[in-house]
Amino acid sequence: MSSEPNVPPPEPDAPTFGDVSHGYAPKGRPQTPPPVPLKDIVRDVVDDLSATAKAELALLEARGALAGHGIKWASAWGFVAACALLVALLAVAFGAILVLAPRVGPLAATLIVVLALLGLAAIAAWRAKRSAADVRTAFRSDLMHETGDE
């Protein structure tokens, strides 16, 4: 008589240790999928390249529109600033002439006008600088500031 008891062979559906993978795949490793046909791979690559080209063209169009917007407003606000500065300088010149007059009133009026026009020129110059920053942003190669320097 043999020392091993008669153990029936395991049932075909019964799990064995070779079929278990950390408790997540009780039926064993999944079957490998069939290979993808080459024509499907080529079609996917062509579709991806086409989508990439369309996205690049859309990005270039958007950057051009942003640059156009920035140029338009930078030049408009720069023109306003230049005009206000010219008028302020004219006011200073006329005010200096009027200061020489025997009255004190023209000096105060000249200072008020000059300060108001200089304030307008400062606001217009600030807006022009802000619009010019849009142009720099549109032509920057690193739009996400990944390098950290501008």
Protein Blocks (a to p, Z undefined) as FASTA:
>chain_A
ZZbdcdddddfklccfklpgghlamnopadddddddfklmmmmmmmmmmmmmmmmmmmmm
mmmmmmmmmmmmmmmmmmmmmmmmmmmmmmmmmmmmmmmpmbfklmmmmmmmmmmmmmmm
mmmmmmmmmmmmmmmmmmpmblnomnopZZ
